[in-house]
Amino acid sequence: MLKKIVFLVEDEGQNVAVEKLKKNMGSDHKKIFYGNLNNWKEEIKGCAKDDILFITDSSALLYELKQGGNFAVALLHENNRSEDLSEASYAVMDIEELSWESFEKAYLRMAGKPWGIVETDRCIVRETTVEDVREFYGIYAEPSITYYMEDLFPDPADEIEYTKKYIQEIYGFYGYGLWSIVHKESREVIGRAGLSWRPGFDMPELGFLIAVPYQGKGYAYEVCLAILGYGEKELGFEKVQALVRKENKASVSLCVKLGFERKGRVEDKGVWYDWYVRG
């Protein structure tokens, strides 16, 4: 969990930007520190390094931080253009305009921890983890789950490798995709839902799956409505599609309830779908 952001900056002029950032942070400003370049190791004594995100404009310090297993982000400004900060996984500029959430997302990605996406009354939607794969196999063991969608790999090891690549290449590049649905009370993974791009189509697609014991209880509607709101507000998706097999009556009903309109029929990989669009 990110508990502290420490700025280790050579350019003294950035102090003004850090102070503006702190003012814009509300109560989170107490977690932001402008460190001493000479004594920064002393300043963080007693703090778990996994709880700290460092921001630096120095290539030498960036290298030292990364070599020490710390999470570090490069700070870019007009006075350090000659610095080679290519070792950084993430870089920021105009820091006074950033939010705590922006830093936290970079931290979570570097720490290999999932982003939280949205919460509903009963569920948390978050990025999928490798640990979720075991629970997916329990969900997909019910034959009806794969009537209208692809199954998992027969070998769990292959599914784990696929999930690792998905986290790195899809979440890491797009920042969204198919996510896991976690029941707040039981903490169980009860399904998957999210927004992704189907090759050959020009708008994002809503996908969803709910474990059989939780079907018919409004979870799919609750979660998908929240995801659609997130897609519109946070990702700027004005239109979203859903491709549904016409015999899948439950999904057709859900799409209509969510405000999708049927626009016709489309074919993909030899399969015909009813094409629904929202927005």
RODO-2510 file (C-alpha; in nm, 4 decimals, decimal comma):
residues 279
     n   res          X          Y          Z
     1     m     0,0000     0,0000     0,0000
     2     l     0,1365     0,3413    -0,0936
     3     k     0,1862     0,5429     0,2250
     4     k     0,4413     0,8051     0,1283
     5     i     0,5650     0,9941    -0,1794
     6     v     0,9182     1,1293    -0,1448
     7     f     1,0530     1,3890    -0,3877
     8     l     1,4314     1,3779    -0,4247
     9     v     1,4951     1,6638    -0,6654
    10     e     1,8168     1,8371    -0,7671
    11     d     1,6479     2,1382    -0,9272
    12     e     1,5482     2,3618    -0,6369
    13     g     1,2920     2,5368    -0,8565
    14     q     1,0713     2,2281    -0,8392
    15     n     1,0029     2,2978    -0,4736
    16     v     0,7341     2,5452    -0,5806
    17     a     0,5627     2,2814    -0,7932
    18     v     0,5735     2,0312    -0,5060
    19     e     0,4142     2,2835    -0,2710
    20     k     0,1357     2,3474    -0,5240
    21     l     0,0863     1,9731    -0,5566
    22     k     0,0512     1,9381    -0,1801
    23     k    -0,2097     2,2147    -0,1696
    24     n    -0,4137     2,0368    -0,4355
    25     m    -0,3932     1,7013    -0,2561
    26     g    -0,6335     1,7747     0,0276
    27     s    -0,5755     1,5442     0,3245
    28     d    -0,3248     1,3383     0,1223
    29     h    -0,0740     1,6255     0,1369
    30     k     0,0533     1,4842     0,4682
    31     k     0,1896     1,1823     0,2786
    32     i     0,4100     1,3907     0,0466
    33     f     0,7655     1,4779     0,1464
    34     y     1,0353     1,6897    -0,0115
    35     g     1,3455     1,4900     0,0756
    36     n     1,7004     1,5926     0,1504
    37     l     1,9294     1,4791    -0,1311
    38     n     2,2187     1,4180     0,1049
    39     n     2,0385     1,2528     0,3939
    40     w     1,7358     1,0905     0,2320
    41     k     1,8277     0,7425     0,3561
    42     e     1,8187     0,8705     0,7119
    43     e     1,4821     1,0350     0,6527
    44     i     1,3108     0,7099     0,5529
    45     k     1,4577     0,4911     0,8242
    46     g     1,1887     0,2730     0,9743
    47     c     0,9686     0,2967     0,6639
    48     a     0,9065    -0,0142     0,4547
    49     k     1,0442     0,0573     0,1086
    50     d     0,7456    -0,1209    -0,0454
    51     d     0,5242     0,1591     0,0911
    52     i     0,7212     0,4472    -0,0639
    53     l     0,7212     0,5979    -0,4126
    54     f     1,0229     0,8122    -0,4984
    55     i     1,0124     1,0911    -0,7549
    56     t     1,3487     1,2168    -0,8817
    57     d     1,4890     1,4312    -1,1616
    58     s     1,8385     1,2787    -1,1291
    59     s     1,9497     0,9882    -1,3473
    60     a     2,2190     0,8911    -1,0948
    61     l     1,9719     0,8850    -0,8085
    62     l     1,7135     0,7029    -1,0185
    63     y     1,9704     0,4306    -1,0847
    64     e     2,0622     0,4092    -0,7153
    65     l     1,6986     0,3843    -0,6106
    66     k     1,6182     0,1122    -0,8614
    67     q     1,9318    -0,0830    -0,7721
    68     g     1,8121    -0,0760    -0,4131
    69     g     1,4775    -0,2274    -0,5085
    70     n     1,2816     0,0933    -0,4565
    71     f     0,9896     0,2161    -0,6636
    72     a     1,0986     0,5295    -0,8467
    73     v     0,9424     0,7600    -1,1066
    74     a     1,1322     1,0131    -1,3175
    75     l     1,0453     1,3812    -1,2934
    76     l     1,0859     1,5665    -1,6242
    77     h     1,1239     1,9429    -1,6432
    78     e     1,2930     2,2014    -1,8631
    79     n     1,6150     2,1987    -1,6584
    80     n     1,6914     1,8262    -1,6801
    81     r     1,6489     1,7550    -2,0506
    82     s     2,0090     1,6351    -2,0705
    83     e     1,9479     1,3682    -1,8040
    84     d     1,9086     1,0084    -1,9278
    85     l     1,6015     0,8898    -1,7376
    86     s     1,5178     0,6057    -1,9746
    87     e     1,5603     0,3549    -1,6886
    88     a     1,2330     0,4785    -1,5397
    89     s     0,9184     0,2753    -1,6032
    90     y     0,7127     0,5918    -1,5532
    91     a     0,7816     0,9632    -1,5830
    92     v     0,5803     1,2661    -1,4759
    93     m     0,5824     1,6372    -1,5545
    94     d     0,3656     1,9327    -1,4519
    95     i     0,3348     1,7605    -1,1149
    96     e     0,1175     2,0298    -0,9584
    97     e    -0,1681     1,9088    -1,1818
    98     l    -0,1470     1,5438    -1,0745
    99     s    -0,3613     1,3621    -0,8177
   100     w    -0,2719     1,1084    -0,5502
   101     e    -0,4483     0,8477    -0,7636
   102     s    -0,2082     0,9136    -1,0533
   103     f     0,0939     0,8380    -0,8366
   104     e    -0,0792     0,5433    -0,6724
   105     k    -0,1525     0,3803    -1,0079
   106     a     0,2122     0,4046    -1,1109
   107     y     0,3127     0,2595    -0,7744
   108     l     0,0690    -0,0308    -0,8019
   109     r     0,1883    -0,1144    -1,1527
   110     m     0,5530    -0,1197    -1,0452
   111     a     0,4680    -0,3211    -0,7331
   112     g     0,2776    -0,5788    -0,9397
   113     k    -0,0450    -0,5060    -0,7523
   114     p    -0,3886    -0,4742    -0,9173
   115     w    -0,5627    -0,1447    -0,9757
   116     g    -0,9019    -0,1078    -0,8155
   117     i    -1,1506    -0,0032    -1,0852
   118     v    -1,4955     0,0501    -0,9341
   119     e    -1,6989    -0,0530    -0,6311
   120     t    -2,0678    -0,1288    -0,6134
   121     d    -2,2884    -0,2031    -0,3142
   122     r    -2,1882    -0,5693    -0,3161
   123     c    -1,8785    -0,5988    -0,5325
   124     i    -1,5305    -0,4723    -0,6047
   125     v    -1,4090    -0,4698    -0,9642
   126     r    -1,0291    -0,4819    -0,9850
   127     e    -0,7583    -0,5930    -1,2217
   128     t    -0,7102    -0,9664    -1,2475
   129     t    -0,4166    -1,1255    -1,0667
   130     v    -0,2370    -1,4542    -1,1275
   131     e    -0,3891    -1,5777    -0,8009
   132     d    -0,7374    -1,5378    -0,9518
   133     v    -0,6707    -1,8108    -1,2082
   134     r    -0,7395    -2,0897    -0,9585
   135     e    -1,0819    -1,9399    -0,8853
   136     f    -1,1533    -1,8992    -1,2568
   137     y    -1,1220    -2,2747    -1,3036
   138     g    -1,3858    -2,3249    -1,0367
   139     i    -1,6195    -2,0836    -1,2158
   140     y    -1,5578    -2,2309    -1,5618
   141     a    -1,6113    -2,5871    -1,4365
   142     e    -1,9846    -2,5271    -1,4782
   143     p    -2,0602    -2,6315    -1,8414
   144     s    -2,3118    -2,3513    -1,9001
   145     i    -2,0377    -2,0887    -1,8573
   146     t    -1,8718    -2,1838    -2,1854
   147     y    -2,1895    -2,2157    -2,3920
   148     y    -2,1392    -1,8670    -2,5339
   149     m    -1,7723    -1,7861    -2,4666
   150     e    -1,4253    -1,9304    -2,4920
   151     d    -1,3026    -2,1707    -2,2240
   152     l    -0,9798    -2,1411    -2,0266
   153     f    -0,6657    -2,3251    -2,1349
   154     p    -0,6809    -2,6961    -2,0436
   155     d    -0,3509    -2,6615    -1,8560
   156     p    -0,3618    -2,4036    -1,5715
   157     a     0,0072    -2,3280    -1,6306
   158     d    -0,0806    -2,1976    -1,9769
   159     e    -0,3617    -1,9835    -1,8338
   160     i    -0,1234    -1,8394    -1,5757
   161     e     0,1262    -1,7441    -1,8478
   162     y    -0,1528    -1,5897    -2,0538
   163     t    -0,2668    -1,3908    -1,7494
   164     k     0,0861    -1,2621    -1,6827
   165     k     0,1130    -1,1386    -2,0413
   166     y    -0,2354    -0,9871    -2,0237
   167     i    -0,1431    -0,7915    -1,7108
   168     q     0,1780    -0,6660    -1,8686
   169     e     0,0628    -0,5996    -2,2231
   170     i    -0,3069    -0,5096    -2,1919
   171     y    -0,3342    -0,3465    -1,8491
   172     g     0,0149    -0,2031    -1,8840
   173     f    -0,0502    -0,0485    -2,2256
   174     y    -0,4215     0,0331    -2,2323
   175     g    -0,4904     0,0702    -1,8601
   176     y    -0,8122    -0,1297    -1,8907
   177     g    -0,9391    -0,4664    -2,0106
   178     l    -1,1274    -0,7621    -1,8640
   179     w    -1,1288    -0,7405    -1,4839
   180     s    -1,2144    -0,9637    -1,1873
   181     i    -1,5322    -0,9230    -0,9829
   182     v    -1,4826    -0,9784    -0,6103
   183     h    -1,7731    -1,0233    -0,3692
   184     k    -1,7243    -0,7782    -0,0817
   185     e    -1,8639    -1,0054     0,1889
   186     s    -1,7134    -1,3413     0,0923
   187     r    -1,3981    -1,1972    -0,0801
   188     e    -1,4484    -1,4601    -0,3505
   189     v    -1,3976    -1,3945    -0,7200
   190     i    -1,7483    -1,4377    -0,8595
   191     g    -1,6953    -1,3424    -1,2224
   192     r    -1,5244    -1,1273    -1,4802
   193     a    -1,6297    -0,8126    -1,6632
   194     g    -1,4684    -0,5246    -1,8435
   195     l    -1,4062    -0,3263    -2,1581
   196     s    -1,1827    -0,4401    -2,4429
   197     w    -1,1343    -0,4056    -2,8175
   198     r    -1,2351    -0,6795    -3,0596
   199     p    -1,0150    -0,6828    -3,3740
   200     g    -1,2015    -0,5428    -3,6742
   201     f    -1,4451    -0,3301    -3,4713
   202     d    -1,4235     0,0427    -3,4061
   203     m    -1,5625     0,0742    -3,0541
   204     p    -1,4898    -0,0862    -2,7156
   205     e    -1,6889    -0,3921    -2,6144
   206     l    -1,8492    -0,4801    -2,2824
   207     g    -1,7881    -0,8373    -2,1716
   208     f    -1,9219    -1,0070    -1,8597
   209     l    -1,9448    -1,3444    -1,6861
   210     i    -2,0980    -1,4287    -1,3481
   211     a    -2,0459    -1,7582    -1,1621
   212     v    -2,3565    -1,9782    -1,1659
   213     p    -2,4324    -1,9545    -0,7889
   214     y    -2,4499    -1,5751    -0,8231
   215     q    -2,6580    -1,5594    -1,1404
   216     g    -3,0119    -1,4241    -1,1320
   217     k    -2,9365    -1,1966    -0,8359
   218     g    -2,8603    -0,8711    -1,0146
   219     y    -2,4810    -0,8861    -0,9895
   220     a    -2,4204    -0,8584    -1,3631
   221     y    -2,6399    -0,5487    -1,3936
   222     e    -2,4888    -0,3881    -1,0833
   223     v    -2,1314    -0,4421    -1,1991
   224     c    -2,1797    -0,3690    -1,5702
   225     l    -2,3633    -0,0433    -1,4999
   226     a    -2,0705     0,0720    -1,2848
   227     i    -1,8194    -0,0323    -1,5512
   228     l    -2,0076     0,1558    -1,8221
   229     g    -2,0036     0,4657    -1,6022
   230     y    -1,6298     0,4230    -1,5487
   231     g    -1,5752     0,3807    -1,9225
   232     e    -1,7599     0,7015    -1,9982
   233     k    -1,6174     0,9162    -1,7175
   234     e    -1,2598     0,7879    -1,6837
   235     l    -1,1852     0,6457    -2,0298
   236     g    -1,3930     0,8788    -2,2456
   237     f    -1,5889     0,6031    -2,4193
   238     e    -1,8983     0,7649    -2,5668
   239     k    -2,0173     0,4421    -2,7289
   240     v    -1,9785     0,0802    -2,6194
   241     q    -2,0854    -0,2329    -2,8052
   242     a    -2,1878    -0,5806    -2,6934
   243     l    -2,1891    -0,8849    -2,9212
   244     v    -2,4397    -1,1425    -2,7997
   245     r    -2,5539    -1,4746    -2,9418
   246     k    -2,9301    -1,4402    -2,9951
   247     e    -3,0010    -1,7646    -2,8072
   248     n    -2,8295    -1,6181    -2,4992
   249     k    -3,1536    -1,4737    -2,3651
   250     a    -3,0129    -1,3687    -2,0261
   251     s    -2,7384    -1,1557    -2,1841
   252     v    -2,9798    -1,0058    -2,4358
   253     s    -3,2112    -0,9058    -2,1519
   254     l    -2,9216    -0,7562    -1,9570
   255     c    -2,8035    -0,5489    -2,2533
   256     v    -3,1493    -0,4033    -2,3017
   257     k    -3,1738    -0,3244    -1,9299
   258     l    -2,8369    -0,1499    -1,9464
   259     g    -2,9581     0,0763    -2,2272
   260     f    -2,8073    -0,0982    -2,5303
   261     e    -2,9963    -0,0921    -2,8609
   262     r    -2,9848    -0,3701    -3,1170
   263     k    -2,8265    -0,2409    -3,4388
   264     g    -2,8270    -0,5569    -3,6460
   265     r    -2,6222    -0,8728    -3,6925
   266     v    -2,2448    -0,9078    -3,7256
   267     e    -2,0130    -1,1998    -3,7900
   268     d    -1,6803    -1,2636    -3,6204
   269     k    -1,4627    -1,5744    -3,6689
   270     g    -1,7493    -1,7642    -3,8252
   271     v    -1,9980    -1,6881    -3,5467
   272     w    -2,2989    -1,4605    -3,5890
   273     y    -2,3964    -1,2205    -3,3107
   274     d    -2,6695    -0,9718    -3,2415
   275     w    -2,4941    -0,6345    -3,2315
   276     y    -2,5918    -0,4017    -2,9479
   277     v    -2,4665    -0,0440    -2,9003
   278     r    -2,5017     0,1917    -2,6038
   279     g    -2,4474     0,5638    -2,6439
***
